């Protein structure tokens, strides 16, 4: 495969006849496979949306215009709020209903109704969490009347589309699904839209995976070693978000000092099998946003007009999510022809299919962006249980129970009983292995009849009804800083960093969210390890008051950067989390802005766009000087080592040096840390000969070794190579005899004794690894050939028959960037080089002239395979290009290519 910078060569656009010929050829090939059915051209075309002329949309009060540009991006014009959101529902269903339907079945734990018995286990776990039930309570008791009205209008628009479309006329995937069962979509409901926020909150839930991982590490590592693998945030080197900001007076101080291990004494050993199984169960929940953990993040920053070429703020945002087909985002404009009491919106930006309103974007007055704050809003609790209930405060308490029936396509229904304690649902009930949690763990004299020992429950702030859906509409209507902050008060889950800019020249930041205040426990409870659910001292005592959450408004430095780093310094009186991103991306953005504005320089829209594509590697800058000094005797390896001489640490797709360095980094981590991890954290299929976990002390000739294989999905295995590992390695680089650099002796293969021996070993392994992947000739190596992005349909494109995957998936693209770079094309060093998350969209908003803003999506507007807009933005995205973003009515009309009128 030849190296390239941007991915597949763009195909020339053809006329409709040419496209139909191509589709016919594809379908003839499909028929030739002998699947037993021939999909004609009419089947493929049936679901493509009507974008010109007129259609009837019952329930409208006045006609609505839908203007689409050359990329199929719709801008909707209406006279009332209800008409606007009814039309939004109709148009999103035109383009993306399959995606919407799958998502609502996931959020309600009903995937088995679509895909059969393979999804029963996933549904059981999702029913235990009860996302849809919580969403129903939000709709019934928390949301404002106007929000409910908008949700109802949106649902009516979706259902109007479904009334006139069925099977392959809705989406090609339904034709494929008909081969397996007779599934038919049901009507859309307002709660289906609200529940989507629960899925988003789950993927951005904070440190639950780290909590599990730390506990699993106790089988191999001491508390001190675990602490070394989770170093403190480098406040002196990487600036927090809020530097000149404020915290309104808080009514309570809470700043616990954590320890390396807050798990009750003796419990860790009994947790191994249970937490391992829980981790496996969690992995099976579809990750709509991407692999959870330190990698999930985003970039956003805003620069005030004092430092821009426009004299008004510039705001940039690029959320980092899983690459998927179609992109999670849907670009759209929602415009009232005349704003007033009956019609309040003139907003444009990125939406979620299946949910009304705009999630990230701008209106006529303000713009906003989001990144994951990473607040610790989950805790795992150990529970002492028997068949009748659980222990709390030395008293037996009855479980709160409910029955759930899971319907299965072409199979018998499956019934489960969900048990909950006062901390939350018992998630350990959802796996046969988890039933043995704590069986052998000492539980002390206070334990009841243990039965199967410890159970594990989940406390999660998102399982309490809230008002986040209200916040979406409030953001869309905000006219100034006060309106923005009022909306942020209701954005409870997921907890996001919200940045702000307005057309008057102001910039700001607000941390929202329902973030727990924890009881002090034994003085060490900080949410980093599972806690004893039977002890009242470990209960949550409330939530951080909204007025005490950090914010910043027009800081003196003139810009604000959020990229998942620490929000505040260590003086902040509340615990937000112990598991921040470590600030590699954020500090690079800070440095790029500082370098531009020093000595009176100005930042332009082009500069903002260029910053988004910055692919410099911090770990390469740190580690390469050590690698080039290692004395390599083998010329074959030394030739590769010399690629690093003079390298500028950028990760362009055609860079051989970037390919080799990242291979060295991966192998360094594997040797120093990965091979020492417990099997539960190593990648699936990686088998090693190791000493049993219960053997301690130096190895000797009497040791007995066992064959042990990894169990973790490659996308979430450890060490993942993110910027936490930058800090781990930074801490031992100048200690060449540190124990982490040493590897065990094996028969006929002596281990590494120090840093330089291990680095030499890693360079050799990397040379041979890339030889097998890219060829012997290092001149032909390139980072892009190693680091590829595939866009996969999240259902039939991953688990469907091979030929179906070919119909719905696209790629690969050879891309640059890398882990913890600003251009964050993430990859997991334990699992391989494939791209696991990407900047899922990019935008730069020009508050001086909104029509000069720019945006790009990862794929395209359409979710229909073979639609012209299925992935028409991807090549531009891969090159770092942005599209013009028309906003004003005149600009939209000028850019418009198709207009559809929806009539009452």
BELGIQUI-V907264 format. One record per helix or strand. SS is the DSSP state (hx for helix, st for strand). FROM is the first residue (numbers start at 0). LEN is the number of residues. If there is no record, write none. Layout:
ss->SS from->FROM len->LEN
ss->SS from->FROM len->LEN
//
This chain:
ss->hx from->15 len->17
ss->hx from->40 len->5
ss->st from->52 len->4
ss->st from->63 len->6
ss->st from->73 len->5
ss->hx from->80 len->27
ss->hx from->111 len->4
ss->hx from->116 len->13
ss->hx from->130 len->12
ss->hx from->144 len->19
ss->hx from->166 len->3
ss->hx from->171 len->6
ss->hx from->189 len->14
ss->hx from->207 len->10
ss->hx from->222 len->7
ss->st from->245 len->1
ss->hx from->266 len->18
ss->st from->296 len->7
ss->hx from->304 len->3
ss->st from->307 len->1
ss->st from->313 len->8
ss->st from->324 len->1
ss->st from->328 len->8
ss->st from->339 len->1
ss->st from->342 len->1
ss->st from->345 len->7
ss->st from->359 len->4
ss->st from->365 len->7
ss->st from->377 len->8
ss->st from->388 len->4
ss->st from->394 len->4
ss->st from->399 len->7
ss->st from->413 len->7
ss->st from->424 len->2
ss->hx from->426 len->4
ss->hx from->433 len->3
ss->st from->453 len->7
ss->hx from->460 len->3
ss->hx from->467 len->10
ss->hx from->480 len->10
ss->st from->495 len->7
ss->st from->506 len->5
ss->st from->515 len->3
ss->st from->530 len->2
ss->hx from->535 len->3
ss->st from->539 len->4
ss->hx from->545 len->3
ss->st from->550 len->3
ss->st from->558 len->4
ss->hx from->583 len->17
ss->st from->602 len->1
ss->hx from->604 len->8
ss->st from->615 len->1
ss->hx from->617 len->12
ss->hx from->634 len->10
ss->st from->649 len->1
ss->hx from->655 len->17
ss->hx from->673 len->3
ss->st from->682 len->1
ss->st from->686 len->5
ss->st from->704 len->5
ss->st from->711 len->1
ss->hx from->722 len->8
ss->hx from->738 len->3
ss->st from->745 len->1
ss->st from->748 len->1
ss->hx from->754 len->20
ss->hx from->777 len->3
ss->hx from->782 len->4
ss->st from->787 len->4
ss->st from->792 len->1
ss->hx from->795 len->4
ss->hx from->801 len->7
ss->st from->809 len->5
ss->st from->825 len->1
ss->st from->836 len->3
ss->st from->840 len->6
ss->hx from->849 len->3
ss->st from->853 len->4
ss->hx from->873 len->6
ss->st from->882 len->2
ss->hx from->888 len->7
ss->st from->895 len->8
//
